[in-house]
């Protein structure tokens, strides 16, 4: 997996699906609070007047010259939970992000949230 400091340098680069179709632009990286490893990214998507940030897992992602390739198809990411471009992911919405990609979700041992933006 990527080091969080390295993948942040890709902010503003294209995000493409496993077939190379452009999904959007990398906006932010979210780390797993239990491991401090990159876990999800937000991708800027939509029309210029209706932009939103969709969540996509970084598991299985690879980097290329000027792009980040994720393991999910564009159609799946387009339907993923999203926030406004100036919004924040509420703790109670985290399970829905994981569920969309059929990933297990557990809160931290002390009940803390699972994702933190870096």
C-alpha positions as CSV (number, residue, x, y, z in Angstrom):
1,X,0.0,0.0,0.0
2,X,1.0,3.6,-0.3
3,X,2.6,5.8,2.3
4,X,0.1,8.6,3.2
5,X,2.7,11.3,2.6
6,X,3.4,9.9,-0.9
7,X,-0.1,9.5,-2.1
8,X,-1.0,13.0,-1.0
9,X,1.3,14.3,-3.7
10,X,-1.1,12.8,-6.2
11,X,-3.8,15.3,-5.2
12,X,-5.2,17.0,-8.3
13,X,-4.2,14.0,-10.6
14,X,-6.7,12.0,-12.5
15,X,-8.3,8.9,-10.9
16,X,-9.1,6.2,-13.4
17,X,-11.0,2.9,-13.0
18,X,-9.5,-0.6,-13.6
19,X,-10.1,-0.2,-17.3
20,X,-8.5,3.2,-17.6
21,X,-11.7,5.3,-17.8
22,X,-11.4,8.6,-16.0
23,X,-13.6,8.9,-12.9
24,X,-12.5,12.3,-11.7
25,X,-9.7,14.0,-9.8
26,X,-8.1,13.0,-6.5
27,X,-9.1,15.5,-3.8
28,X,-8.1,13.9,-0.5
29,X,-6.8,10.8,1.2
30,X,-8.5,9.2,4.2
31,X,-6.4,6.9,6.5
32,X,-7.6,4.1,8.6
33,X,-7.4,5.4,12.2
34,X,-6.4,2.0,13.5
35,X,-3.4,1.6,11.1
36,X,-2.7,5.2,9.9
37,X,-2.5,3.7,6.4
38,X,-4.3,5.2,3.4
39,X,-7.7,3.5,3.1
40,X,-10.0,5.7,1.0
41,X,-9.8,8.7,-1.3
42,X,-12.3,11.3,-2.4
43,X,-12.7,11.9,-6.1
44,X,-14.1,15.2,-7.4
45,X,-16.9,14.2,-9.8
46,X,-19.9,15.8,-11.5
47,X,-20.7,18.8,-13.6
48,X,-18.9,22.1,-12.7
49,X,-22.1,23.4,-11.1
50,X,-22.8,20.2,-9.2
51,X,-19.5,18.9,-8.0
52,X,-19.3,16.3,-5.2
53,X,-16.6,14.2,-3.6
54,X,-17.2,10.4,-4.0
55,X,-15.4,7.9,-1.8
56,X,-13.4,5.1,-3.3
57,X,-11.2,2.5,-1.5
58,X,-7.5,2.6,-2.1
59,X,-7.0,-1.2,-1.6
60,X,-5.6,-2.5,-4.9
61,X,-4.9,0.9,-6.3
62,X,-1.8,1.6,-8.4
63,X,-0.2,4.8,-9.5
64,X,1.0,5.6,-13.0
65,X,2.4,8.7,-14.7
66,X,-0.1,11.4,-13.7
67,X,-2.9,9.1,-12.5
68,X,-4.2,6.9,-9.7
69,X,-5.9,3.7,-10.9
70,X,-8.4,2.2,-8.5
71,X,-9.8,-1.3,-8.4
72,X,-13.4,-0.4,-8.9
73,X,-15.3,0.5,-12.0
74,X,-16.4,4.0,-12.8
75,X,-20.1,3.0,-12.5
76,X,-19.6,1.7,-8.9
77,X,-17.7,4.9,-7.8
78,X,-20.4,7.1,-9.4
79,X,-23.0,5.5,-7.1
80,X,-20.8,5.7,-4.0
81,X,-21.6,7.8,-1.0
82,X,-20.4,11.3,-1.5
83,X,-20.1,14.7,0.3
84,X,-20.2,18.3,-0.9
85,X,-16.9,19.7,-2.0
86,X,-16.7,21.7,1.2
87,X,-18.4,19.0,3.3
88,X,-17.2,16.5,5.9
89,X,-18.0,12.8,6.3
90,X,-20.1,12.5,9.4
91,X,-19.1,9.6,11.7
92,X,-22.6,8.0,11.3
93,X,-22.1,7.9,7.5
94,X,-18.9,5.9,7.6
95,X,-20.6,2.5,7.7
96,X,-22.4,3.4,4.5
97,X,-19.1,4.1,2.7
98,X,-17.8,0.7,3.6
99,X,-21.1,-1.1,2.9
100,X,-21.2,0.4,-0.7
101,X,-18.0,-1.5,-1.5
102,X,-19.0,-4.6,0.6
103,X,-16.2,-4.0,3.1
104,X,-16.4,-4.8,6.8
105,X,-16.8,-1.8,9.1
106,X,-15.9,-1.7,12.8
107,X,-15.3,1.3,15.0
108,X,-12.1,1.6,17.0
109,X,-11.8,-0.1,20.4
110,X,-12.7,3.2,22.1
111,X,-15.6,3.8,19.7
112,X,-13.6,6.2,17.6
113,X,-14.3,6.8,13.9
114,X,-12.6,4.7,11.3
115,X,-11.5,7.3,8.7
116,X,-9.5,10.5,9.1
117,X,-8.7,12.9,6.3
118,X,-5.0,13.6,5.7
